[in-house]
Amino acid sequence: MYSLDEDRDNKISNLASLFKEGDMSLVIPKATELIKEYNSGIACNILALAHKKMGNYALAQDIYEKLLRSNPENVLFLGNLGNIYSEIGKLDKAEDCYKKSLVIDPKNFDIAVSLGDLLAGNGKLDDALLNYKANLEGQDEIAPEKLSGVNYRIAEAYRRKGGPFFEKAIEYYNQ
């Protein structure tokens, strides 16, 4: 016998697959339908991401802000809203979202990297370095490609700090 939960899970899984295929004009109505049918947070997230992919940042931002009113500690929603803020130039708001996320989930690797990138992009190189290094120390296991990416970011931050830091940059480039 097929349960309602299985039906919902299958529909959400199909929506996620549709999103990966990339035709957002199909994703948006399907996500909207699933939100009405199941009040699904996953479908809401996919809907917001679909709007973002279509360049409708204001609508994606609005979706996440509404979701966070009822789920203020949802790290996924906070991180994705931070990404939107970052992309539209609301950098202080992006930083706030990332920091709130890391208070809730200090080991969230991707959000910590996003925060470090934001700080480095704003010229706050010392803060970015502290963030990247804390992120490395806070992880039990890091996939080699992710470790390499953070070491590269650390190297770049040292390089941008100038001549006295080139040796440190080379050390991290070599890692």
DAQUIJO-V948707 format. One record per backbone hydrogen bond with DSSP energy under -0.5 kcal/mol. NH is the residue of the N-H (numbers start at 0). CO is the residue of the C=O. If there is no record, write none. Layout:
NH | CO
NH | CO
//
This chain:
2 | 0
6 | 2
7 | 3
8 | 4
9 | 5
10 | 6
11 | 7
12 | 8
13 | 9
14 | 10
15 | 11
16 | 12
17 | 13
18 | 14
19 | 15
20 | 16
21 | 17
21 | 18
22 | 17
23 | 21
25 | 22
26 | 22
27 | 23
29 | 25
30 | 26
31 | 27
32 | 28
33 | 29
34 | 30
35 | 31
36 | 32
37 | 33
38 | 34
39 | 33
43 | 39
44 | 40
45 | 41
46 | 42
47 | 43
48 | 44
49 | 45
50 | 46
51 | 47
52 | 48
53 | 49
54 | 51
55 | 50
56 | 54
59 | 55
60 | 56
61 | 57
62 | 58
63 | 59
64 | 60
65 | 61
66 | 62
67 | 63
68 | 64
68 | 65
69 | 65
69 | 66
70 | 66
73 | 70
74 | 72
77 | 73
78 | 74
79 | 75
80 | 76
81 | 77
82 | 78
83 | 79
84 | 80
85 | 81
86 | 82
87 | 83
88 | 85
89 | 84
90 | 88
93 | 89
94 | 90
95 | 91
96 | 92
97 | 93
98 | 94
99 | 95
100 | 96
101 | 97
102 | 98
103 | 99
104 | 100
107 | 104
108 | 106
111 | 107
112 | 108
113 | 109
114 | 110
115 | 111
116 | 112
117 | 113
118 | 114
119 | 115
120 | 116
121 | 117
122 | 119
123 | 118
124 | 122
127 | 123
128 | 124
129 | 125
130 | 126
131 | 127
132 | 128
133 | 129
134 | 130
135 | 131
136 | 132
137 | 133
138 | 135
145 | 142
146 | 142
147 | 143
148 | 144
149 | 145
150 | 146
151 | 147
152 | 148
153 | 149
154 | 150
155 | 151
156 | 152
157 | 153
158 | 154
159 | 155
160 | 156
161 | 157
161 | 158
164 | 161
165 | 162
168 | 164
169 | 165
170 | 166
171 | 167
172 | 168
173 | 169
174 | 170
174 | 171
//
